[in-house]
Structure formats: C-alpha cells, structure tokens
Amino acid sequence: MSWWLLLVLAVLTYASRAAGLALLPAPPKRLERLLARIPAPLFAGFVALSLVSPDRSAASVPVLGATAGALCVVPTRSFPIVLVGGMAGYAIASALT
C-alpha cells in the first residue's frame, strides 16, 4: 500500500463521516445510547483478529508493537491519538527488528 493510497483512504473516511454528521439528522436518543456502546467492542474484535495470523500463530513484532502503542494512549479516548500511538508503536517495533 502506498502512502498516497493511505492518504486518499483517510480523506475519504473523514469526509464521509463529516458529511454524515452535517447532512443526516440526529438519531433518536435510545439509538444514540446503543451506538455509543458499540465502537469499543467492535474495535476490540478487529484488534483480536489482527493479532493472530491465519495459521494461528502470533502476529509479527511490528503488529504487536502497534497494538502496544495504541493501548498506551487509549485512556485519552481520542481516536486520532490512538491511531498515532499505533503508528508510532509500529515504527518503533519495525526499527528494532
């Protein structure tokens, strides 16, 4: 994956979310409470799947470093900061291996 493709995907992701926030009406309060509880378990599932390779062995050291870096900054509850923490963990683990 090239850096340009990653940048385009990031811009499309944030643009689609911003458009949804700006153009769609707010959900009912009951649905809003339900949706507020979904992201953490959903992302935890994605992380769990990425930590095990298809042959059921542990993931590579850089992937484990990315996970550790993201977990270090999770208490901030800021998705962009968690992404940066994960990227930093990946870069550090890649440099050390």
N, C-alpha and C positions, 0 to 999 in steps of 0.2 A: 504494500500500500504506500503510495507516495504522500508527501506532505501536502501537496495541492489537493489531492482527493480527500484527505482528512480535513483540511480546512473547508472545502466545499460541503462536506457532510455536516460539519459543525455549524456552518452558517445556515444550512437548510434546516437543521434540527431546531436551532434557536429561533429562526424566522417563523417556522411553523408553529412553535409554541407561543411566540409573541402574537401571531395572527389569531390563534385560538383565544388567547386572553383578551385581545382587543375586540374581536368580532363576535364571539359567542356570548350568550347571556350566562349569568352565574347559575350554577346548578342549585337545585333545592338543598336546603340545609342538611337534610338527612343523607342525601347522596354525597354532599361535601364532606361530612364526617366520615363516611365509609371510604371515600377516596383518599383522605388524609392518612388512613392507616395502611394502605396497600403498598406504597413505594418501598418501605424498608424490607418487608418480607420478599417482595419481588426482586429487588436488587440483591438480597442475600442469596436467593436461589441462583441468580446469574453468577455470582461470585463462586458459590459452591460448585457449579458446573465447570467453571473455568479452572478450578484448582486441581481437577482430575483429568488426565488425558484419556483418550478413547481406549487405550489399553489398560486402564485402571491404575496407572502409576501416577506419582505426584507430578505436578506441573513443573515447568522449568524454573530455574532460580530467578530470572528476571520477573516472571509472572508472580512468584511468591513475594518478591521484593515490592512489586506494585501493590499487591494486597496489603502488605505490611505498611507501606507508605500511606495508603488510603485510610487504613484503620487508625493510624496515628492522628489523623486530623478529623475523623468522624465526629468527635464532640463539637466541632464548630457548627454542625448541621447545615453546612453550605456546600451544595453540590459542586460548584466550580472549584472550591478549595479542596474538596475530596479528589476531584479529577487531577488537580495539580499535584496533590500528595501522591497519588498513584503513579503519575508520570515521573515524579522525582524518585520514588522508590524503584521504579523500573530502570531508570537511567543509572542510579547508583548500583543496583544489582548487576546490571549489564557491564558496567565499568569494572566491577570487582571480579567478574567471572571470565 
